[in-house]
């Protein structure tokens, strides 16, 4: 069984992001594997360890630095990697078609894992578009996964904390959510072994796929400014409650 995992190289959520040139940001900020994609890699590797006969191939599309995310996935236990290189920041439509082209050029996927979303754009579009391109059923925000006799059963979180049970035949695509597993810590020997694992590099422009008729362009980036201020309420309980009510009613901040 061939298991593909699509991962994304994203800015660390704890990094200091500096906006430049209106719609760009300083890419020297620390970047890491998208946290939800880590969960996807862990589930794929765990499935391979249980099955014993499967191969895990990790795929990423990005600029030169994305190779570090690919190597991290290999250190977690993926067998080999595919690196689609680009100098641009493609939208979800281009990304999905490029991932599909690279995967089908490489083999025949039985299961494709992704994270439920990326923490930079939070678009939640790529996994659905990729599933449509591959002609596969898809379940997103998956928090429980099992497979038996060629069928996959998952639980996915929906509104108000409720869970929905979905059964699919393979091939299928799984969007990993928080709670599906706890990704393993990387060990030095695994990191060293990952450097020797095969990584196939492909230029985005060399992949053959139909370019979408529309596209998404980021016109402007703005930092999220923290406007909240701490206010200490003093007095008797009745007085504090009255102050709180006044703040809720009239304080625009």
C-alpha positions in Angstrom: 0.0 0.0 0.0 1.3 3.5 -0.9 0.6 6.2 1.6 1.3 9.8 0.6 1.4 12.6 3.1 1.2 16.2 2.0 3.0 18.7 4.3 3.5 22.4 4.3 6.4 24.6 5.5 4.9 27.5 7.5 6.1 30.3 9.7 6.4 29.2 13.4 3.4 30.6 15.3 5.9 31.9 17.9 8.0 33.7 15.4 8.1 37.5 15.0 6.6 38.1 11.6 7.6 41.3 9.8 5.4 42.5 6.9 7.3 43.9 3.9 6.3 45.4 0.5 2.6 45.4 1.4 1.9 41.7 0.6 5.1 40.0 1.6 6.7 39.0 4.9 10.3 38.6 6.0 11.0 34.9 5.3 14.0 34.8 7.5 11.6 34.2 10.4 11.7 30.7 11.7 9.6 28.2 9.8 8.5 24.7 10.7 6.3 21.9 9.5 2.6 22.8 9.8 1.5 21.3 13.2 -1.5 19.5 11.7 0.7 18.0 9.1 2.9 16.6 11.8 -0.2 14.7 13.0 -0.8 13.5 9.5 2.8 12.1 9.2 2.5 10.4 12.6 -0.7 8.7 11.6 0.8 7.5 8.3 3.9 6.2 9.9 1.9 4.4 12.6 -0.3 2.8 9.9 2.8 1.6 8.1 4.2 0.2 11.3 1.0 -1.7 12.0 0.6 -2.9 8.4 4.3 -3.8 7.8 3.8 -3.8 4.0 3.2 -0.1 3.3 5.4 2.7 2.0 5.1 6.3 3.3 6.0 9.1 0.8 5.9 12.7 2.0 5.3 15.5 -0.5 5.8 19.2 -0.2 5.5 22.2 -2.4 7.4 25.3 -1.5 10.5 27.4 -1.7 14.1 26.2 -0.9 13.6 26.2 2.8 10.8 23.7 2.6 13.4 20.9 2.3 13.8 21.2 6.1 10.1 20.3 6.7 10.5 17.4 4.3 13.6 16.1 6.2 11.6 16.4 9.5 8.9 14.2 8.1 11.6 11.7 7.0 13.0 11.7 10.5 9.6 10.9 11.8 9.6 7.7 9.8 8.5 8.5 6.2 10.4 6.4 3.7 11.2 9.0 1.0 10.2 12.4 -0.1 9.1 14.5 -3.1 10.0 18.2 -3.2 8.2 20.4 -5.6 10.3 23.5 -5.9 8.9 26.9 -6.6 9.9 30.6 -6.1 6.3 31.7 -5.8 3.6 31.3 -3.2 0.9 29.3 -5.1 -2.7 29.3 -4.1 -4.7 26.2 -3.2 -5.8 25.6 -6.8 -2.3 25.4 -8.1 -1.1 23.5 -5.0 -3.7 20.8 -5.3 -3.1 20.3 -9.1 0.7 20.2 -8.5 0.4 17.7 -5.7 -1.8 15.5 -7.8 0.6 15.6 -10.7 3.6 14.8 -8.6 1.8 12.0 -6.7 0.5 10.3 -9.9 3.9 10.7 -11.6 5.3 8.8 -8.6 2.8 6.0 -8.0 -0.7 5.0 -7.2 -2.0 6.4 -3.8 -4.1 4.2 -1.6 -4.4 6.8 1.2 -3.4 10.4 1.2 -3.0 12.2 4.5 -2.9 16.0 5.0 -3.4 18.3 8.0 -6.9 19.7 8.5 -5.6 23.2 7.6 -2.4 25.2 7.5 -1.8 27.7 10.3 -0.6 30.5 8.0 -3.4 30.9 5.5 -6.1 28.8 7.3 -7.9 28.3 4.0 -9.0 24.7 4.5 -9.2 24.3 0.7 -6.2 22.3 -0.4 -7.3 18.9 0.9 -10.7 19.2 -0.7 -9.3 20.4 -4.0 -6.7 17.6 -4.0 -9.4 14.9 -3.2 -11.5 16.3 -6.1 -8.5 16.2 -8.5 -7.7 12.6 -7.5 -11.4 11.5 -7.5 -11.3 10.4 -3.9 -13.7 10.7 -1.0 -12.4 13.0 1.8 -12.9 13.4 5.5 -11.4 16.4 7.3 -10.7 17.2 11.0 -10.3 13.5 11.7 -9.7 12.6 15.4 -10.0 8.8 15.2 -8.9 6.5 12.4 -9.1 2.8 11.7 -8.8 0.6 8.6 -9.9 -3.0 7.9 -10.6 -5.0 4.8 -10.0 -2.2 2.4 -12.3 0.3 4.2 -11.5 3.2 6.4 -13.6 4.3 9.3 -13.0 7.8 10.9 -14.5 10.1 13.5 -14.4 13.7 12.6 -15.2 16.7 14.9 -18.0 18.9 13.7 -19.8 21.8 15.3 -20.3 22.2 19.1 -17.8 19.4 19.8 -20.0 16.7 18.2 -18.4 13.8 16.3 -19.4 12.3 13.0 -18.5 8.8 11.9 -17.6 8.3 8.3 -16.8 5.1 6.4 -15.0 5.2 3.1 -13.5 2.8 0.7 -9.8 3.3 -0.3 -8.3 5.1 -2.0 -9.3 8.1 0.1 -8.0 11.3 1.6 -7.8 12.0 5.4 -7.4 15.5 6.9 -5.8 15.0 10.3 -7.2 17.1 13.2 -5.9 17.8 16.7 -6.4 14.8 19.0 -5.9 12.1 16.3 -2.5 11.3 17.9 0.6 12.8 19.6 3.5 13.2 17.1 6.7 11.5 18.2 9.7 13.5 19.3 12.6 13.5 16.8 15.7 11.7 18.0 19.2 12.5 16.8 19.8 9.1 15.1 16.5 9.5 13.2 17.5 13.0 12.1 20.9 11.7 10.8 19.2 8.8 9.0 16.8 11.2 7.3 19.6 13.0 5.6 20.4 9.8 3.7 16.8 9.1 2.6 15.8 9.7 -1.0 14.3 13.1 -1.9 13.2 13.6 -5.5 13.2 17.3 -6.5 10.8 18.5 -9.2 10.4 22.1 -10.5 6.8 23.2 -10.4 7.0 24.5 -13.9 8.1 21.0 -15.2 4.9 19.3 -13.9 2.2 18.8 -16.5 -1.3 19.9 -15.4 -3.9 22.2 -16.6 -3.6 25.7 -15.2 -6.8 26.9 -13.4 -8.8 29.6 -15.2 -8.8 31.7 -12.0 -6.4 32.4 -9.1 -6.2 33.9 -5.6 -3.8 36.8 -5.1 -2.9 38.3 -1.7 -3.1 42.0 -2.1 -2.1 43.1 1.4 -1.0 41.7 4.7 -1.6 43.4 8.0 -0.4 42.4 11.4 -3.0 41.5 14.0 -2.8 44.3 16.5 -3.5 43.5 20.2 -5.8 46.3 21.4 -7.0 44.7 24.7 -6.0 46.3 27.9 -6.0 44.9 31.4 -8.3 46.7 33.9 -8.4 45.9 37.6 -11.8 46.3 39.2 -11.8 47.2 42.9 -14.4 47.5 45.6 -17.2 45.4 47.1 -18.6 42.6 45.0 -21.7 44.7 44.1 -19.5 47.6 43.0 -17.3 45.3 40.9 -20.3 43.8 39.2 -21.6 47.2 38.4 -18.2 48.3 37.0 -18.1 45.2 34.8 -21.6 45.8 33.4 -20.6 49.4 32.5 -17.5 48.2 30.8 -19.4 45.6 28.8 -22.0 48.1 27.8 -19.9 51.1 26.9 -16.2 50.3 26.6 -15.4 50.1 22.9 -12.0 48.5 23.7 
